[in-house]
Amino acid sequence: MQAARRDERGPGAAALSLTDRTAFVTGAAQGLGQAIARGLAEAGAPVALADIDTGEVQSAAETLRRAGHEAIALPLDVRDEA
């Protein structure tokens, strides 16, 4: 596994560059999960946001896309084994 690269843009820039990584965040419709998804997107990762709440996860992904990030909403229940 390749380590993520440090961002060399200086103060105020993301501490880590994730442009060559994809992030998958569960519980991403609100709260901590949404904040984690936003932070990963701001670090350059395309983000897949997963949550049981279809409307909220779609809204969270749309918010990231409007901010210029690559994001997709995945309405799902991670407890479902099927």
PyMOL Python script that loads the backbone (N, CA, C, O; Angstrom):
from pymol import cmd

cmd.read_pdbstr("""\
ATOM      1  N   MET A   1       0.837  -1.177   0.000  1.00  0.00           N
ATOM      2  CA  MET A   1       0.000   0.000   0.000  1.00  0.00           C
ATOM      3  C   MET A   1       0.885   1.246   0.000  1.00  0.00           C
ATOM      4  O   MET A   1       1.808   1.373   0.806  1.00  0.00           O
ATOM      5  N   GLN A   2       0.592   2.134  -0.896  1.00  0.00           N
ATOM      6  CA  GLN A   2       1.371   3.363  -1.032  1.00  0.00           C
ATOM      7  C   GLN A   2       0.901   4.397  -0.020  1.00  0.00           C
ATOM      8  O   GLN A   2      -0.303   4.585   0.156  1.00  0.00           O
ATOM      9  N   ALA A   3       1.827   5.065   0.643  1.00  0.00           N
ATOM     10  CA  ALA A   3       1.487   6.100   1.620  1.00  0.00           C
ATOM     11  C   ALA A   3       0.976   7.350   0.906  1.00  0.00           C
ATOM     12  O   ALA A   3       1.404   7.663  -0.205  1.00  0.00           O
ATOM     13  N   ALA A   4       0.059   8.053   1.558  1.00  0.00           N
ATOM     14  CA  ALA A   4      -0.440   9.321   1.018  1.00  0.00           C
ATOM     15  C   ALA A   4       0.685  10.350   1.040  1.00  0.00           C
ATOM     16  O   ALA A   4       1.540  10.338   1.925  1.00  0.00           O
ATOM     17  N   ARG A   5       0.669  11.234   0.056  1.00  0.00           N
ATOM     18  CA  ARG A   5       1.712  12.261  -0.043  1.00  0.00           C
ATOM     19  C   ARG A   5       1.368  13.476   0.799  1.00  0.00           C
ATOM     20  O   ARG A   5       0.203  13.856   0.909  1.00  0.00           O
ATOM     21  N   ARG A   6       2.370  14.073   1.382  1.00  0.00           N
ATOM     22  CA  ARG A   6       2.198  15.342   2.098  1.00  0.00           C
ATOM     23  C   ARG A   6       1.979  16.459   1.097  1.00  0.00           C
ATOM     24  O   ARG A   6       2.581  16.467   0.023  1.00  0.00           O
ATOM     25  N   ASP A   7       1.128  17.391   1.444  1.00  0.00           N
ATOM     26  CA  ASP A   7       0.851  18.541   0.592  1.00  0.00           C
ATOM     27  C   ASP A   7       1.910  19.606   0.881  1.00  0.00           C
ATOM     28  O   ASP A   7       2.141  19.952   2.039  1.00  0.00           O
ATOM     29  N   GLU A   8       2.544  20.120  -0.153  1.00  0.00           N
ATOM     30  CA  GLU A   8       3.649  21.070   0.003  1.00  0.00           C
ATOM     31  C   GLU A   8       3.236  22.518  -0.256  1.00  0.00           C
ATOM     32  O   GLU A   8       4.099  23.363  -0.491  1.00  0.00           O
ATOM     33  N   ARG A   9       1.939  22.824  -0.220  1.00  0.00           N
ATOM     34  CA  ARG A   9       1.486  24.181  -0.565  1.00  0.00           C
ATOM     35  C   ARG A   9       1.666  25.182   0.555  1.00  0.00           C
ATOM     36  O   ARG A   9       1.497  26.378   0.318  1.00  0.00           O
ATOM     37  N   GLY A  10       1.996  24.762   1.752  1.00  0.00           N
ATOM     38  CA  GLY A  10       2.263  25.707   2.827  1.00  0.00           C
ATOM     39  C   GLY A  10       1.133  25.848   3.814  1.00  0.00           C
ATOM     40  O   GLY A  10       0.160  25.095   3.764  1.00  0.00           O
ATOM     41  N   PRO A  11       1.256  26.827   4.731  1.00  0.00           N
ATOM     42  CA  PRO A  11       0.268  27.027   5.788  1.00  0.00           C
ATOM     43  C   PRO A  11      -1.135  27.233   5.231  1.00  0.00           C
ATOM     44  O   PRO A  11      -1.322  27.908   4.219  1.00  0.00           O
ATOM     45  N   GLY A  12      -2.110  26.645   5.902  1.00  0.00           N
ATOM     46  CA  GLY A  12      -3.498  26.796   5.481  1.00  0.00           C
ATOM     47  C   GLY A  12      -3.931  25.755   4.467  1.00  0.00           C
ATOM     48  O   GLY A  12      -5.129  25.576   4.250  1.00  0.00           O
ATOM     49  N   ALA A  13      -2.996  25.066   3.846  1.00  0.00           N
ATOM     50  CA  ALA A  13      -3.327  24.024   2.875  1.00  0.00           C
ATOM     51  C   ALA A  13      -3.623  22.736   3.625  1.00  0.00           C
ATOM     52  O   ALA A  13      -3.269  22.591   4.795  1.00  0.00           O
ATOM     53  N   ALA A  14      -4.262  21.824   2.956  1.00  0.00           N
ATOM     54  CA  ALA A  14      -4.532  20.520   3.565  1.00  0.00           C
ATOM     55  C   ALA A  14      -3.216  19.879   3.971  1.00  0.00           C
ATOM     56  O   ALA A  14      -2.229  19.965   3.240  1.00  0.00           O
ATOM     57  N   ALA A  15      -3.196  19.243   5.121  1.00  0.00           N
ATOM     58  CA  ALA A  15      -1.977  18.614   5.617  1.00  0.00           C
ATOM     59  C   ALA A  15      -1.614  17.391   4.799  1.00  0.00           C
ATOM     60  O   ALA A  15      -0.452  16.983   4.786  1.00  0.00           O
ATOM     61  N   LEU A  16      -2.569  16.805   4.125  1.00  0.00           N
ATOM     62  CA  LEU A  16      -2.357  15.571   3.393  1.00  0.00           C
ATOM     63  C   LEU A  16      -3.019  15.681   2.029  1.00  0.00           C
ATOM     64  O   LEU A  16      -4.136  16.187   1.920  1.00  0.00           O
ATOM     65  N   SER A  17      -2.348  15.218   1.000  1.00  0.00           N
ATOM     66  CA  SER A  17      -2.948  15.197  -0.322  1.00  0.00           C
ATOM     67  C   SER A  17      -3.471  13.791  -0.590  1.00  0.00           C
ATOM     68  O   SER A  17      -2.718  12.819  -0.541  1.00  0.00           O
ATOM     69  N   LEU A  18      -4.761  13.693  -0.871  1.00  0.00           N
ATOM     70  CA  LEU A  18      -5.385  12.397  -1.142  1.00  0.00           C
ATOM     71  C   LEU A  18      -5.892  12.311  -2.572  1.00  0.00           C
ATOM     72  O   LEU A  18      -6.825  11.559  -2.855  1.00  0.00           O
ATOM     73  N   THR A  19      -5.289  13.070  -3.474  1.00  0.00           N
ATOM     74  CA  THR A  19      -5.775  13.126  -4.849  1.00  0.00           C
ATOM     75  C   THR A  19      -5.694  11.787  -5.567  1.00  0.00           C
ATOM     76  O   THR A  19      -6.412  11.580  -6.545  1.00  0.00           O
ATOM     77  N   ASP A  20      -4.848  10.877  -5.117  1.00  0.00           N
ATOM     78  CA  ASP A  20      -4.732   9.572  -5.762  1.00  0.00           C
ATOM     79  C   ASP A  20      -5.451   8.482  -4.974  1.00  0.00           C
ATOM     80  O   ASP A  20      -5.189   7.297  -5.177  1.00  0.00           O
ATOM     81  N   ARG A  21      -6.354   8.874  -4.079  1.00  0.00           N
ATOM     82  CA  ARG A  21      -7.100   7.949  -3.227  1.00  0.00           C
ATOM     83  C   ARG A  21      -8.599   8.186  -3.378  1.00  0.00           C
ATOM     84  O   ARG A  21      -9.022   9.283  -3.744  1.00  0.00           O
ATOM     85  N   THR A  22      -9.400   7.163  -3.096  1.00  0.00           N
ATOM     86  CA  THR A  22     -10.845   7.303  -3.042  1.00  0.00           C
ATOM     87  C   THR A  22     -11.283   6.970  -1.628  1.00  0.00           C
ATOM     88  O   THR A  22     -10.811   5.991  -1.049  1.00  0.00           O
ATOM     89  N   ALA A  23     -12.175   7.766  -1.066  1.00  0.00           N
ATOM     90  CA  ALA A  23     -12.650   7.558   0.302  1.00  0.00           C
ATOM     91  C   ALA A  23     -14.074   7.040   0.288  1.00  0.00           C
ATOM     92  O   ALA A  23     -14.891   7.460  -0.530  1.00  0.00           O
ATOM     93  N   PHE A  24     -14.369   6.118   1.205  1.00  0.00           N
ATOM     94  CA  PHE A  24     -15.710   5.582   1.411  1.00  0.00           C
ATOM     95  C   PHE A  24     -16.064   5.857   2.866  1.00  0.00           C
ATOM     96  O   PHE A  24     -15.414   5.335   3.772  1.00  0.00           O
ATOM     97  N   VAL A  25     -17.102   6.682   3.098  1.00  0.00           N
ATOM     98  CA  VAL A  25     -17.454   7.094   4.453  1.00  0.00           C
ATOM     99  C   VAL A  25     -18.871   6.640   4.764  1.00  0.00           C
ATOM    100  O   VAL A  25     -19.814   7.004   4.061  1.00  0.00           O
ATOM    101  N   THR A  26     -19.024   5.836   5.829  1.00  0.00           N
ATOM    102  CA  THR A  26     -20.354   5.431   6.274  1.00  0.00           C
ATOM    103  C   THR A  26     -20.866   6.425   7.309  1.00  0.00           C
ATOM    104  O   THR A  26     -20.084   7.091   7.988  1.00  0.00           O
ATOM    105  N   GLY A  27     -22.181   6.514   7.420  1.00  0.00           N
ATOM    106  CA  GLY A  27     -22.777   7.482   8.336  1.00  0.00           C
ATOM    107  C   GLY A  27     -22.509   8.909   7.902  1.00  0.00           C
ATOM    108  O   GLY A  27     -22.377   9.807   8.733  1.00  0.00           O
ATOM    109  N   ALA A  28     -22.429   9.113   6.589  1.00  0.00           N
ATOM    110  CA  ALA A  28     -21.962  10.383   6.037  1.00  0.00           C
ATOM    111  C   ALA A  28     -23.061  11.415   5.795  1.00  0.00           C
ATOM    112  O   ALA A  28     -22.776  12.492   5.271  1.00  0.00           O
ATOM    113  N   ALA A  29     -24.298  11.119   6.158  1.00  0.00           N
ATOM    114  CA  ALA A  29     -25.384  12.058   5.886  1.00  0.00           C
ATOM    115  C   ALA A  29     -25.348  13.278   6.796  1.00  0.00           C
ATOM    116  O   ALA A  29     -25.844  14.343   6.429  1.00  0.00           O
ATOM    117  N   GLN A  30     -24.766  13.127   7.977  1.00  0.00           N
ATOM    118  CA  GLN A  30     -24.761  14.250   8.912  1.00  0.00           C
ATOM    119  C   GLN A  30     -23.691  14.055   9.973  1.00  0.00           C
ATOM    120  O   GLN A  30     -23.048  13.007  10.040  1.00  0.00           O
ATOM    121  N   GLY A  31     -23.511  15.061  10.788  1.00  0.00           N
ATOM    122  CA  GLY A  31     -22.618  14.973  11.937  1.00  0.00           C
ATOM    123  C   GLY A  31     -21.172  14.654  11.606  1.00  0.00           C
ATOM    124  O   GLY A  31     -20.602  15.178  10.649  1.00  0.00           O
ATOM    125  N   LEU A  32     -20.595  13.785  12.418  1.00  0.00           N
ATOM    126  CA  LEU A  32     -19.183  13.438  12.289  1.00  0.00           C
ATOM    127  C   LEU A  32     -18.867  12.801  10.937  1.00  0.00           C
ATOM    128  O   LEU A  32     -17.849  13.125  10.325  1.00  0.00           O
ATOM    129  N   GLY A  33     -19.725  11.902  10.467  1.00  0.00           N
ATOM    130  CA  GLY A  33     -19.496  11.259   9.174  1.00  0.00           C
ATOM    131  C   GLY A  33     -19.448  12.266   8.037  1.00  0.00           C
ATOM    132  O   GLY A  33     -18.610  12.163   7.141  1.00  0.00           O
ATOM    133  N   GLN A  34     -20.350  13.242   8.076  1.00  0.00           N
ATOM    134  CA  GLN A  34     -20.368  14.268   7.046  1.00  0.00           C
ATOM    135  C   GLN A  34     -19.118  15.144   7.138  1.00  0.00           C
ATOM    136  O   GLN A  34     -18.554  15.526   6.112  1.00  0.00           O
ATOM    137  N   ALA A  35     -18.689  15.457   8.338  1.00  0.00           N
ATOM    138  CA  ALA A  35     -17.483  16.271   8.528  1.00  0.00           C
ATOM    139  C   ALA A  35     -16.243  15.525   8.031  1.00  0.00           C
ATOM    140  O   ALA A  35     -15.354  16.129   7.431  1.00  0.00           O
ATOM    141  N   ILE A  36     -16.184  14.232   8.275  1.00  0.00           N
ATOM    142  CA  ILE A  36     -15.063  13.426   7.791  1.00  0.00           C
ATOM    143  C   ILE A  36     -15.066  13.404   6.266  1.00  0.00           C
ATOM    144  O   ILE A  36     -14.019  13.565   5.639  1.00  0.00           O
ATOM    145  N   ALA A  37     -16.236  13.205   5.672  1.00  0.00           N
ATOM    146  CA  ALA A  37     -16.340  13.198   4.204  1.00  0.00           C
ATOM    147  C   ALA A  37     -15.873  14.527   3.623  1.00  0.00           C
ATOM    148  O   ALA A  37     -15.147  14.550   2.629  1.00  0.00           O
ATOM    149  N   ARG A  38     -16.284  15.631   4.236  1.00  0.00           N
ATOM    150  CA  ARG A  38     -15.871  16.954   3.765  1.00  0.00           C
ATOM    151  C   ARG A  38     -14.357  17.125   3.875  1.00  0.00           C
ATOM    152  O   ARG A  38     -13.725  17.631   2.948  1.00  0.00           O
ATOM    153  N   GLY A  39     -13.774  16.711   4.992  1.00  0.00           N
ATOM    154  CA  GLY A  39     -12.329  16.828   5.174  1.00  0.00           C
ATOM    155  C   GLY A  39     -11.554  16.014   4.165  1.00  0.00           C
ATOM    156  O   GLY A  39     -10.539  16.472   3.641  1.00  0.00           O
ATOM    157  N   LEU A  40     -12.023  14.809   3.887  1.00  0.00           N
ATOM    158  CA  LEU A  40     -11.359  13.969   2.888  1.00  0.00           C
ATOM    159  C   LEU A  40     -11.478  14.581   1.489  1.00  0.00           C
ATOM    160  O   LEU A  40     -10.525  14.549   0.710  1.00  0.00           O
ATOM    161  N   ALA A  41     -12.650  15.135   1.177  1.00  0.00           N
ATOM    162  CA  ALA A  41     -12.838  15.792  -0.115  1.00  0.00           C
ATOM    163  C   ALA A  41     -11.934  17.014  -0.238  1.00  0.00           C
ATOM    164  O   ALA A  41     -11.349  17.253  -1.294  1.00  0.00           O
ATOM    165  N   GLU A  42     -11.822  17.783   0.836  1.00  0.00           N
ATOM    166  CA  GLU A  42     -10.960  18.966   0.819  1.00  0.00           C
ATOM    167  C   GLU A  42      -9.485  18.587   0.668  1.00  0.00           C
ATOM    168  O   GLU A  42      -8.683  19.386   0.185  1.00  0.00           O
ATOM    169  N   ALA A  43      -9.133  17.374   1.081  1.00  0.00           N
ATOM    170  CA  ALA A  43      -7.763  16.885   0.913  1.00  0.00           C
ATOM    171  C   ALA A  43      -7.552  16.293  -0.480  1.00  0.00           C
ATOM    172  O   ALA A  43      -6.454  15.836  -0.798  1.00  0.00           O
ATOM    173  N   GLY A  44      -8.600  16.297  -1.315  1.00  0.00           N
ATOM    174  CA  GLY A  44      -8.455  15.897  -2.710  1.00  0.00           C
ATOM    175  C   GLY A  44      -9.010  14.546  -3.082  1.00  0.00           C
ATOM    176  O   GLY A  44      -8.929  14.158  -4.247  1.00  0.00           O
ATOM    177  N   ALA A  45      -9.575  13.806  -2.135  1.00  0.00           N
ATOM    178  CA  ALA A  45     -10.096  12.473  -2.447  1.00  0.00           C
ATOM    179  C   ALA A  45     -11.511  12.553  -3.020  1.00  0.00           C
ATOM    180  O   ALA A  45     -12.349  13.289  -2.498  1.00  0.00           O
ATOM    181  N   PRO A  46     -11.780  11.808  -4.080  1.00  0.00           N
ATOM    182  CA  PRO A  46     -13.180  11.610  -4.456  1.00  0.00           C
ATOM    183  C   PRO A  46     -13.828  10.833  -3.303  1.00  0.00           C
ATOM    184  O   PRO A  46     -13.206   9.930  -2.744  1.00  0.00           O
ATOM    185  N   VAL A  47     -15.077  11.178  -2.942  1.00  0.00           N
ATOM    186  CA  VAL A  47     -15.693  10.581  -1.761  1.00  0.00           C
ATOM    187  C   VAL A  47     -17.007   9.892  -2.115  1.00  0.00           C
ATOM    188  O   VAL A  47     -17.846  10.452  -2.820  1.00  0.00           O
ATOM    189  N   ALA A  48     -17.173   8.661  -1.612  1.00  0.00           N
ATOM    190  CA  ALA A  48     -18.435   7.941  -1.672  1.00  0.00           C
ATOM    191  C   ALA A  48     -19.065   8.066  -0.290  1.00  0.00           C
ATOM    192  O   ALA A  48     -18.530   7.551   0.692  1.00  0.00           O
ATOM    193  N   LEU A  49     -20.204   8.751  -0.217  1.00  0.00           N
ATOM    194  CA  LEU A  49     -20.901   8.958   1.046  1.00  0.00           C
ATOM    195  C   LEU A  49     -22.002   7.917   1.174  1.00  0.00           C
ATOM    196  O   LEU A  49     -22.882   7.844   0.316  1.00  0.00           O
ATOM    197  N   ALA A  50     -21.971   7.112   2.230  1.00  0.00           N
ATOM    198  CA  ALA A  50     -22.970   6.067   2.440  1.00  0.00           C
ATOM    199  C   ALA A  50     -23.762   6.359   3.710  1.00  0.00           C
ATOM    200  O   ALA A  50     -23.201   6.754   4.731  1.00  0.00           O
ATOM    201  N   ASP A  51     -25.084   6.156   3.628  1.00  0.00           N
ATOM    202  CA  ASP A  51     -25.933   6.345   4.798  1.00  0.00           C
ATOM    203  C   ASP A  51     -27.284   5.704   4.530  1.00  0.00           C
ATOM    204  O   ASP A  51     -27.687   5.542   3.378  1.00  0.00           O
ATOM    205  N   ILE A  52     -27.977   5.343   5.593  1.00  0.00           N
ATOM    206  CA  ILE A  52     -29.308   4.755   5.484  1.00  0.00           C
ATOM    207  C   ILE A  52     -30.360   5.804   5.098  1.00  0.00           C
ATOM    208  O   ILE A  52     -31.404   5.459   4.544  1.00  0.00           O
ATOM    209  N   ASP A  53     -30.089   7.074   5.387  1.00  0.00           N
ATOM    210  CA  ASP A  53     -31.014   8.169   5.107  1.00  0.00           C
ATOM    211  C   ASP A  53     -30.783   8.692   3.688  1.00  0.00           C
ATOM    212  O   ASP A  53     -29.899   9.515   3.451  1.00  0.00           O
ATOM    213  N   THR A  54     -31.587   8.203   2.758  1.00  0.00           N
ATOM    214  CA  THR A  54     -31.409   8.510   1.334  1.00  0.00           C
ATOM    215  C   THR A  54     -31.384  10.003   1.043  1.00  0.00           C
ATOM    216  O   THR A  54     -30.466  10.490   0.384  1.00  0.00           O
ATOM    217  N   GLY A  55     -32.366  10.723   1.519  1.00  0.00           N
ATOM    218  CA  GLY A  55     -32.456  12.160   1.227  1.00  0.00           C
ATOM    219  C   GLY A  55     -31.278  12.946   1.776  1.00  0.00           C
ATOM    220  O   GLY A  55     -30.725  13.807   1.092  1.00  0.00           O
ATOM    221  N   GLU A  56     -30.896  12.649   3.011  1.00  0.00           N
ATOM    222  CA  GLU A  56     -29.801  13.389   3.641  1.00  0.00           C
ATOM    223  C   GLU A  56     -28.448  13.074   3.001  1.00  0.00           C
ATOM    224  O   GLU A  56     -27.627  13.975   2.829  1.00  0.00           O
ATOM    225  N   VAL A  57     -28.205  11.808   2.645  1.00  0.00           N
ATOM    226  CA  VAL A  57     -26.905  11.478   2.046  1.00  0.00           C
ATOM    227  C   VAL A  57     -26.805  12.075   0.640  1.00  0.00           C
ATOM    228  O   VAL A  57     -25.725  12.494   0.223  1.00  0.00           O
ATOM    229  N   GLN A  58     -27.915  12.115  -0.086  1.00  0.00           N
ATOM    230  CA  GLN A  58     -27.897  12.760  -1.398  1.00  0.00           C
ATOM    231  C   GLN A  58     -27.637  14.254  -1.259  1.00  0.00           C
ATOM    232  O   GLN A  58     -26.903  14.835  -2.057  1.00  0.00           O
ATOM    233  N   SER A  59     -28.231  14.870  -0.259  1.00  0.00           N
ATOM    234  CA  SER A  59     -28.013  16.291  -0.001  1.00  0.00           C
ATOM    235  C   SER A  59     -26.553  16.568   0.382  1.00  0.00           C
ATOM    236  O   SER A  59     -25.962  17.542  -0.084  1.00  0.00           O
ATOM    237  N   ALA A  60     -25.982  15.719   1.221  1.00  0.00           N
ATOM    238  CA  ALA A  60     -24.583  15.896   1.635  1.00  0.00           C
ATOM    239  C   ALA A  60     -23.637  15.773   0.436  1.00  0.00           C
ATOM    240  O   ALA A  60     -22.693  16.552   0.304  1.00  0.00           O
ATOM    241  N   ALA A  61     -23.893  14.798  -0.431  1.00  0.00           N
ATOM    242  CA  ALA A  61     -23.052  14.632  -1.621  1.00  0.00           C
ATOM    243  C   ALA A  61     -23.203  15.830  -2.554  1.00  0.00           C
ATOM    244  O   ALA A  61     -22.218  16.303  -3.121  1.00  0.00           O
ATOM    245  N   GLU A  62     -24.413  16.315  -2.714  1.00  0.00           N
ATOM    246  CA  GLU A  62     -24.655  17.481  -3.573  1.00  0.00           C
ATOM    247  C   GLU A  62     -23.937  18.716  -3.035  1.00  0.00           C
ATOM    248  O   GLU A  62     -23.405  19.509  -3.812  1.00  0.00           O
ATOM    249  N   THR A  63     -23.920  18.883  -1.732  1.00  0.00           N
ATOM    250  CA  THR A  63     -23.211  20.009  -1.113  1.00  0.00           C
ATOM    251  C   THR A  63     -21.723  19.944  -1.457  1.00  0.00           C
ATOM    252  O   THR A  63     -21.118  20.965  -1.785  1.00  0.00           O
ATOM    253  N   LEU A  64     -21.139  18.771  -1.386  1.00  0.00           N
ATOM    254  CA  LEU A  64     -19.721  18.620  -1.746  1.00  0.00           C
ATOM    255  C   LEU A  64     -19.499  18.902  -3.230  1.00  0.00           C
ATOM    256  O   LEU A  64     -18.525  19.559  -3.597  1.00  0.00           O
ATOM    257  N   ARG A  65     -20.397  18.409  -4.083  1.00  0.00           N
ATOM    258  CA  ARG A  65     -20.249  18.661  -5.525  1.00  0.00           C
ATOM    259  C   ARG A  65     -20.346  20.150  -5.837  1.00  0.00           C
ATOM    260  O   ARG A  65     -19.583  20.662  -6.658  1.00  0.00           O
ATOM    261  N   ARG A  66     -21.277  20.849  -5.190  1.00  0.00           N
ATOM    262  CA  ARG A  66     -21.403  22.297  -5.417  1.00  0.00           C
ATOM    263  C   ARG A  66     -20.147  23.043  -4.981  1.00  0.00           C
ATOM    264  O   ARG A  66     -19.848  24.119  -5.498  1.00  0.00           O
ATOM    265  N   ALA A  67     -19.420  22.476  -4.037  1.00  0.00           N
ATOM    266  CA  ALA A  67     -18.166  23.091  -3.571  1.00  0.00           C
ATOM    267  C   ALA A  67     -16.986  22.692  -4.455  1.00  0.00           C
ATOM    268  O   ALA A  67     -15.846  23.062  -4.173  1.00  0.00           O
ATOM    269  N   GLY A  68     -17.258  21.937  -5.526  1.00  0.00           N
ATOM    270  CA  GLY A  68     -16.212  21.584  -6.470  1.00  0.00           C
ATOM    271  C   GLY A  68     -15.534  20.247  -6.227  1.00  0.00           C
ATOM    272  O   GLY A  68     -14.510  19.951  -6.843  1.00  0.00           O
ATOM    273  N   HIS A  69     -16.092  19.436  -5.338  1.00  0.00           N
ATOM    274  CA  HIS A  69     -15.495  18.141  -5.029  1.00  0.00           C
ATOM    275  C   HIS A  69     -16.215  17.026  -5.775  1.00  0.00           C
ATOM    276  O   HIS A  69     -17.365  17.181  -6.185  1.00  0.00           O
ATOM    277  N   GLU A  70     -15.532  15.908  -5.945  1.00  0.00           N
ATOM    278  CA  GLU A  70     -16.131  14.730  -6.562  1.00  0.00           C
ATOM    279  C   GLU A  70     -16.757  13.890  -5.454  1.00  0.00           C
ATOM    280  O   GLU A  70     -16.060  13.437  -4.547  1.00  0.00           O
ATOM    281  N   ALA A  71     -18.077  13.682  -5.526  1.00  0.00           N
ATOM    282  CA  ALA A  71     -18.783  12.958  -4.477  1.00  0.00           C
ATOM    283  C   ALA A  71     -19.965  12.203  -5.061  1.00  0.00           C
ATOM    284  O   ALA A  71     -20.614  12.662  -6.001  1.00  0.00           O
ATOM    285  N   ILE A  72     -20.233  11.038  -4.487  1.00  0.00           N
ATOM    286  CA  ILE A  72     -21.380  10.228  -4.887  1.00  0.00           C
ATOM    287  C   ILE A  72     -22.111   9.781  -3.625  1.00  0.00           C
ATOM    288  O   ILE A  72     -21.485   9.466  -2.613  1.00  0.00           O
ATOM    289  N   ALA A  73     -23.443   9.758  -3.693  1.00  0.00           N
ATOM    290  CA  ALA A  73     -24.267   9.305  -2.574  1.00  0.00           C
ATOM    291  C   ALA A  73     -24.620   7.836  -2.775  1.00  0.00           C
ATOM    292  O   ALA A  73     -25.012   7.422  -3.866  1.00  0.00           O
ATOM    293  N   LEU A  74     -24.474   7.056  -1.704  1.00  0.00           N
ATOM    294  CA  LEU A  74     -24.834   5.639  -1.731  1.00  0.00           C
ATOM    295  C   LEU A  74     -25.814   5.366  -0.593  1.00  0.00           C
ATOM    296  O   LEU A  74     -25.398   5.110   0.537  1.00  0.00           O
ATOM    297  N   PRO A  75     -27.125   5.419  -0.889  1.00  0.00           N
ATOM    298  CA  PRO A  75     -28.096   5.124   0.152  1.00  0.00           C
ATOM    299  C   PRO A  75     -28.055   3.618   0.451  1.00  0.00           C
ATOM    300  O   PRO A  75     -28.451   2.806  -0.386  1.00  0.00           O
ATOM    301  N   LEU A  76     -27.579   3.252   1.639  1.00  0.00           N
ATOM    302  CA  LEU A  76     -27.498   1.842   1.993  1.00  0.00           C
ATOM    303  C   LEU A  76     -27.413   1.671   3.493  1.00  0.00           C
ATOM    304  O   LEU A  76     -27.099   2.602   4.234  1.00  0.00           O
ATOM    305  N   ASP A  77     -27.703   0.450   3.917  1.00  0.00           N
ATOM    306  CA  ASP A  77     -27.601   0.082   5.322  1.00  0.00           C
ATOM    307  C   ASP A  77     -26.432  -0.886   5.451  1.00  0.00           C
ATOM    308  O   ASP A  77     -26.517  -2.014   4.965  1.00  0.00           O
ATOM    309  N   VAL A  78     -25.357  -0.476   6.086  1.00  0.00           N
ATOM    310  CA  VAL A  78     -24.164  -1.330   6.179  1.00  0.00           C
ATOM    311  C   VAL A  78     -24.414  -2.556   7.040  1.00  0.00           C
ATOM    312  O   VAL A  78     -23.618  -3.494   7.022  1.00  0.00           O
ATOM    313  N   ARG A  79     -25.503  -2.565   7.791  1.00  0.00           N
ATOM    314  CA  ARG A  79     -25.835  -3.753   8.594  1.00  0.00           C
ATOM    315  C   ARG A  79     -26.454  -4.852   7.735  1.00  0.00           C
ATOM    316  O   ARG A  79     -26.533  -5.997   8.179  1.00  0.00           O
ATOM    317  N   ASP A  80     -26.895  -4.534   6.522  1.00  0.00           N
ATOM    318  CA  ASP A  80     -27.521  -5.507   5.634  1.00  0.00           C
ATOM    319  C   ASP A  80     -26.451  -6.398   5.028  1.00  0.00           C
ATOM    320  O   ASP A  80     -25.600  -5.918   4.279  1.00  0.00           O
ATOM    321  N   GLU A  81     -26.481  -7.684   5.338  1.00  0.00           N
ATOM    322  CA  GLU A  81     -25.467  -8.621   4.861  1.00  0.00           C
ATOM    323  C   GLU A  81     -25.676  -9.046   3.415  1.00  0.00           C
ATOM    324  O   GLU A  81     -24.791  -9.674   2.833  1.00  0.00           O
ATOM    325  N   ALA A  82     -26.806  -8.728   2.826  1.00  0.00           N
ATOM    326  CA  ALA A  82     -27.118  -9.174   1.460  1.00  0.00           C
ATOM    327  C   ALA A  82     -26.395  -8.432   0.437  1.00  0.00           C
ATOM    328  O   ALA A  82     -26.560  -8.700  -0.753  1.00  0.00           O
TER     329      ALA A  82
END
""", "prot")
cmd.dss("prot")
cmd.show_as("cartoon", "prot")
cmd.util.cbc("prot")
cmd.orient("prot")
